[in-house]
Amino acid sequence: MTKQGDMISNDVTSRIAEFDSQHEAALRRIWFLGDVHGQFKYLARALVVASAPPAWLVFLGDVDIDHKPLRELLDPMYRDYPQLRVAFIHGNHDADTYEHWKMLHDAGNAIALHGRVVELNGVRVAGLGGVFLGQVWMPPGEAIVANKAEAIARGTFQWRGGQRPAPKYLGAIYQDEFEALATQEADILVTHEAPSCHPHGNPAIDELARCLKVTRSFHGHHHDDLSDEYAKVRVALGFDARAVDYCGIKNGLGQVVLRGEAGW
């Protein structure tokens, strides 16, 4: 590695170490949840065995519920852990039907993070829900649809006979929302889509993370955890990318709280 490369490597490594040192206690109490697909039993198990309950739960999309509002599913947890707070982004399966979308966003006090930066336990967390759809926008290509309102209300996605457009367009990533989020700053970025270090990731997520100046990112969607591989390209990325697998949980330091279902 060149001297300049060493300097960049040291800078990225030092920034991550400094961030973790300054926020260690807070980061341990923020849990990031991989795709649960309606399986809340693993979360309940993790809470029972935890040495200390988290302050925040952050769902990384594909909560995947169509039978009951999220607020009702969270009520038993709130009764047992009244200080616990919840935030979420949506995934592609949260837009499988309009009922999925409605049930997820009937969330009570839980915070929808999509397109926002919110301070959780003293840590600034940015959220980008959904996935890239070729019919809407697939970076690095040009956007086909300007925004969600256009996709839902008119144009090629307008169904005839008074029917609604396919609900999947609710869960697409739109360029205007993406670019608006990129103008802000955050410590952590949570997405459903993966960055380029995943075989099916997209470099646009890398660019968003760098624009936000985040130290760490978390994603779900692919039901695997390739974080050890991600570490090999951490310097090139400029941030610490982490994956959370199906029904898995990691804390804000990137440490495993609960292995995904495949690991049980």
N, C-alpha and C positions, 0 to 999 in steps of 0.2 A: 504494500500500500504506500502511496506517495505521502510526503509530509503533509500536503494539503488534505489528503484523504484521512490521515491520522487525526488531524485537527477537527474535521467534520465528525468523524466517529466519536471522538472524545466529547465534542459539543453535544451530540445527541444523547450519548450515554449519561453525561453529567446532568443534562436537563431532566431526563427521566428520573435519575437518582435523587435530584434535588426536589422535584415534584413529589415523589413518594415520601421523602423524609419530611417535608413540610406538611403534608396532608395525610400521613399514614393512618392516624386514628379515624379520620373521617372516611377515607377510602375503604377501610376494613368494614365500615358499616353501610356501604352502598353495595347492594347485590345486583348483578346483571344476569337476567334469566334468558336462556336460549329458548327456542320455539317450544312452547308447552303443548300446543295443539289440544287444549282442553284438559290436559293431565295435571291437575293441581296437587295430586297426592305427593309428588316428589318435593314440591315446595313445602308442603306441610311437614314432611319428614325432615327436611333440612332445618326448619325452624325449631322443631322439637329437640334436635340433637345439638344445635348451635350453643356454644359456650356463652354467647351474648347475642341477642336479637339484632338484626340490622335496623338502621334508621330509615333506609329507603330500599324498595324493590323497583327495579327498572326492567320491564318486559321488552325484549328486542324484536317484537313482532311475532306474527302467527300464534296469537293467543287462541284463535280459531274456536270461537264460541258462537252458537246460533240458537241456543235453547234458553239462555238466561242472561240478564245483564251482568256486566263485569262487577258493578257495585254490589250485586247480591252475592256473587261468588266470593267477593272479598270480605263480606260482612263477618263471617265466622273468624277470620284471621284478625280483623280489627278488634273483635271482642276479646281475643286472647292477647293481642299485642296492640293496645290502644294508641301507642306512640308511633306506630309504623306508618310510613307514607308510601304511596305508590305512584309511579310514572310509567308511561308506555309509549311506544311507537307502533304503528301498524305494519303488518307484513302482507304479502300477496294473498295468503289464504284468509286474511281478515276482510278481504273484498271478494270472496267467492260468491257471496250473495248479498243482497241489501240487508238481510237480517243479520248476517255476520257483522257488517259495518255498524249497524244500529246497536247491537248488543255490546260490542267493544266500546263504543263511544258513549253508551249509557253507563258512565263510569263513576258517578258520584264525585267524591273528592280526589280521585286519581287524576293525575295531570297528563294530558296529551302533549308529548314533547315535539311532535312533528313540526319542523320549521321554526323551532324556538330554541333559545338558550335559557335555561332555568338553573338557578343555584340550588343544588341538592347537598345538604349537609356541609355547606361552605365550598363546594366544588361546582364549577360552571359546566353544565352538561348540555350539549347541543344534540338535537334529534332530527334524523331524516328517515321517515318511514317509507315503506313501499319498495317497488322494484322498477327497473328500467324496462319499458315495453317498446318493442320496435314500432308499433303503430302510433306511439306518442313521442318518445325520445330515447335514442340509444346512443349515448356518447361513444366515440367522438363525432358521430354524425350530427347533422342539423336536426333541431326539433321539428316534428311534423305538426304538432298541435301546440298552440301558444300557451295554454293554461287549462286547468281543470274545468273551469266554467265552459270553455269552448268545447271540450271533449264531452261533457255531460249534456250541455244544453242544445247543441246544434252541430251541423257539419256531417261528416261521414259516419259519425257514431249515433246519429239520431235515428231511432227506430220508427217505423211507420205504425199507424193505428193507435197512437197514444201510449205505446209501450215505452218503458225506460231503456236507456242504453245499457249495455253489459256492465255489471257492477265492478268488473276488474279495473275500469278506468278510474274508479275512486282510489285504488291502491297503486296507481302509477306514480312515478317520479316526474314532476313537471319542471322544466328549465327555469321558469320564473321563481318558483319556490326555492329551488336549489340555489340560484344566484342570490336571492335575498338572504338566505341563511349564510352564505359564504362571506357576506359583508360584516359579520359579527365575529366575536372572539369567544373561545371556550377552552376549557381544560381537557374535556373528554368529548368525543363524538360517538354517538350510538346510531347505528344504521341497521337496516335489514339486509341490504345488499353488502357484499364483501368488497374490500379493496383489492388492488391488483395482485397482491401476494397470494390470493386464493386462485386456483386454476380457473374458476368461473367468476372471478372478481372483475371489477371495472376500474381503470385508472382515474375515472372522474371522482371516485370516493377518496382516492389519495389526494387529489387536488383540493377537494373540499376540506379535508383534514388539515392540509397545509395552510389554506386560506384562513381557517379558523384558529390556526396556531395551537392546535391541541397537542398534548403530550401523549395521549393514549386514545385508542378507539376500540370499540366492541361491536361485533356483528353476530347475527344468527343466520337463518335462511338455509344453509347447506347441511345442517345436522351433523357437522363434523368439527373437530378442533385441530387445526393445523398450526397452532400458535408457535410451536417449536420451529417449524419451517419458516414462519413469518420472521422470527428473530434473526434469521440469517440475512435478511434484507432490510433490517430495521434502519440502518444508516441511510440507505438509498431512499427509503420511504420518508425518513425524517420524523417519525413518530413510532410509538409502540403499538402495533396492531394485535388485537386479541380476538379469537373466535370463541363462541360459547356453543356447545353442541346441544343436541335435542334433549330437552328437559334438564340440562346442566345449569350450574350457577357458578359465577366467578365474582369475587369482590373487586373493588376499584383498583386494587394493586395488581389485578390480573391473576390472582391466586384462585385455585379451584376450591369452592365451597362444597359443591356436589357434582360428582361426575355425571355425565349424561346417561340416559337409560341404557345405552349400549355397554356402559362400564359396570352395570350392576350384576 
